[in-house]
Amino acid sequence: MTTIYHNPRCSKSRHTLALLQERGIEPEIIEYLVTPPSAERLKELLAMMGKSPRDIMRRKETAEAGLDDPALDDDALIAGMVANPIVIERPIVVNGDKAALGRPPESVADIL
């Protein structure tokens, strides 16, 4: 099963979804601004991608949410991401036990 954490207003997210569909994959679509991932799920996604919370945070939105303080630890950042899902970079595609950030969209091909 393939899942995409998607923002339909984002061109990269739309392009990644189209790339999946062109390959015959109809993923489960989670509009993460409507249904944000839990802290536990974010930790799982980060582990699958081999990334830290700061690696998948949008700079401008992170600053606007007050999450750009270098003293914040990973747990505080993850809690901030759950409370302010707009700071999460998108899209994130999950395929089995692998996940990838679709920036650029073609980068998800490695996990398909």
Long-range contacts (C-beta under 8 A, 24 or more apart in sequence): 1-27, 1-28, 1-95, 1-96, 2-27, 2-28, 2-93, 2-94, 2-95, 2-112, 3-27, 3-28, 3-29, 3-30, 3-93, 3-94, 3-95, 4-28, 4-29, 4-30, 4-91, 4-92, 4-93, 4-94, 4-102, 5-30, 5-32, 5-37, 5-45, 5-88, 5-90, 5-91, 5-92, 5-93, 5-94, 6-30, 6-31, 6-32, 6-90, 6-91, 7-31, 7-32, 7-33, 7-90, 7-91, 10-90, 10-91, 12-90, 12-91, 12-102, 12-103, 12-104, 12-105, 13-90, 13-91, 13-102, 15-102, 15-105, 16-91, 16-93, 16-102, 16-105, 16-108, 17-91, 19-105, 19-106, 19-108, 19-109, 20-93, 20-108, 20-112, 23-112, 25-112, 27-93, 32-85, 32-88, 32-90, 32-92, 33-85, 33-86, 36-81, 36-82, 36-85, 36-88, 37-82, 37-85, 37-88, 38-82, 39-75, 39-78, 39-79, 39-82, 42-78, 42-81, 42-82, 42-88, 43-78, 45-92, 45-94, 45-99, 48-94, 48-97, 48-98, 48-99, 49-92, 49-99, 49-100, 49-101, 51-101, 53-77, 53-78, 53-81, 56-88, 56-89, 56-92, 56-101, 57-81, 57-87, 57-88, 57-89, 58-86, 58-87, 58-88, 58-89, 61-86, 61-87, 62-87
